[in-house]
Amino acid sequence: MNYIPDLSQGTAVFLVLFAASMWGTWFISLKHLGDYPIDGYYVTLFSTSIVFVWTVGFLIDGSALLINIQEVYAQDASRVLVPLICGGLYVAGMRISLYIYSTIGLSLTQPIKSSISVLLGTTIAAVVGGVPEGYPIGLIYFASLILIAAIFFTMVAGRIRVQGQETAAIKSTLQFSLRDMWLAIGLAVLTSLFGLAYTFSLSYSLQSITQPNGLAVLPYMSLLSTGAFFGSLLTSGTVLTWRKQWNLIVSAPLSIHKFGILSGLFHYGGNIIHTYASAFLSTVVTFPLGLTSGLWTQFWGIFYGEYKGSPQRVYIYLAIGIGLYLIGAYIIASTNF
């Protein structure tokens, strides 16, 4: 039998917020790679993920892991195929995101991506995955609008920070041209659409209180991590082959590989935790709550000096944005159903 924890609503909400903190943290590994190829880091990340998820799956579910996949496939093969396909799609989007993060930084990129995905993702989750009985869908959208406002204020802070870089006596450690910034913003829009594949897959293929026909949590996550792994080989693996850089990956010391390994554990550790909560709360609730990962991204942007030398009003906008993040999350989390 597949493991199904007995969660309260409060515990499930806490798990989502904790998973979001893990998602908003692993990107800091990019700050420590130096000249190491980002595609090597990416392959290590998803190689770690597939081993980690399948190991956890067999340790917790045992033979029920494969049995559940077989049973669901026999009833509706699309529920099994969608995580495999969407795993590859969202990884392709994330690969482009890593370039964006390394170009214009965490604190400017995250608001752009989140502002595009919040309403579209919530709508996909509601239409495909369903809404819990008694939960006011209008309240979810109201909270989502507050989250968009939070994203707006943090984006304004990032924009002013960029302008301040040109005249500040203390230069930020992250430097880029205006052309680089606009290219990265355009790519951020594109990758946001790729990222919706994750939400669609979760809403469609995960068995939850509003989706009775899907997979159990760990079988679902095992398939998603498999699709993600092959997606990373198709994207980053191709780049490494074209640039003839596989030798750099093989010869890299553990001091470099550890960042990809830790990122894989944080990324899919967060995914597993979030998916258990989604099975209890439904994705329409957990998706917007997961956007609080942007809050942690902003904190790490501050910690790594991306706002160093910025005008005082940047911090005012940033404080307003952080406050709105907390209000939006509170509205979603405190609504009983």
Salt bridges, closest charged atoms under 4 A:
ASP39 OD1 - ARG95 NE 2.49
ASP76 OD2 - ARG79 NE 3.11
GLU306 OE2 - LYS31 NZ 2.89
